[in-house]
Amino acid sequence: MINFIIYEDEEYFANIYENSIHKFMGNNNDRYKTYIFKKYSPNILNIIKNLNGQNIFIFDIEVKGKSGLDFAREVRKLRKTMNDQIIIVTAHQDLIQNAFHNKLLMLDFISKFDDLEYRLMTCFQEIYEIFNANKFLSFKQDGEIIRIPYNDILFIEKNKTEDYLEIETASDTIIYKSNIAKLEKILSDDIRFFKTHRSCIVNIFRITKLNSSIPIIYFENKSTSCWSRDKRKALEERCMVGDLYV
């Protein structure tokens, strides 16, 4: 889940931000929610404190009651996490120094009158890539902490005879002493993972080819036949990109 938090008191610009969000997230087919605040209230911090997932803040510097810079500073104190990315916008270029001097670890500073939609979409893409790169499947096992980047996972399958899971990457097979139901819950908020069978989850971004008549799912150098009949149409629809079919 990606949350977009807009802090903007001018409806015209708030609508541009919101429309850009819908356009970008529609293209990426991921779960998201948008919050729009047109004036400051202490209750906003309570909402932000309890947000789950990854967050993108769009702050206008000049909002009556509390500036976007002051609000961003409060958010940074409240939420010390790299799951929060801040974009600062303003109608006045001369305020850029104020933004940098506040050391808000912001992603970008955008002028409202400098190709605003394009700049927003570019920022969203950069943030999206950061979020995906920073996602790991982490677990402790036999005294070791194991972290596997989501992007590295091809598929996860229950061992046919033993009570453990096999996490397949392009270069390795990692044993995970857990069950599919627990892992499905952990991965449920990420659009790239799809449960193809009661004992298998695949990363659809790493699929190179499907053959539903056998059936078999191909990856770069591995494959799985763990693909139930009732899941075939849904997976095909999710993978309807490029030359994916044989």
RAPEMO-V334962 format. One record per backbone hydrogen bond with DSSP energy under -1.0 kcal/mol. CO is the residue of the C=O (numbers start at 0). NH is the residue of the N-H. If there is no record, write none. Layout:
co: {CO CO}
nh: {NH NH}
//
This chain:
co: {0 1 2 3 4 5 6 9 10 11 12 13 14 15 16 17 18 19 20 21 22 23 24 30 32 34 36 40 42 43 44 45 47 53 54 55 56 57 58 60 60 66 67 68 69 70 71 72 73 74 78 80 82 84 85 86 87 88 89 91 92 94 95 96 97 99 107 109 110 114 115 116 117 118 119 120 121 122 123 124 125 126 127 128 129 134 136 138 140 143 145 147 148 149 153 154 155 156 161 163 164 165 166 167 167 171 173 175 175 178 179 180 181 182 186 189 191 193 195 196 198 199 199 200 201 202 208 209 210 215 216 217 217 221 223 224 227 228 230 231 232 233 234 236 238 241 243}
nh: {53 32 55 34 57 36 59 13 14 15 16 17 18 19 20 21 22 23 24 25 26 27 28 1 3 5 7 43 46 47 48 49 50 2 84 4 86 6 88 62 67 70 71 72 73 74 75 76 77 78 80 83 54 56 106 58 109 60 111 94 95 98 99 100 101 102 87 89 113 118 119 120 121 122 123 124 125 126 127 128 129 130 131 132 133 149 147 145 143 140 138 136 151 152 202 167 200 165 163 158 175 156 173 153 154 168 166 164 177 182 183 184 185 186 189 192 203 201 227 199 157 195 196 155 193 205 217 245 215 210 223 207 208 218 216 226 230 231 234 235 236 237 238 239 240 243 209}
//
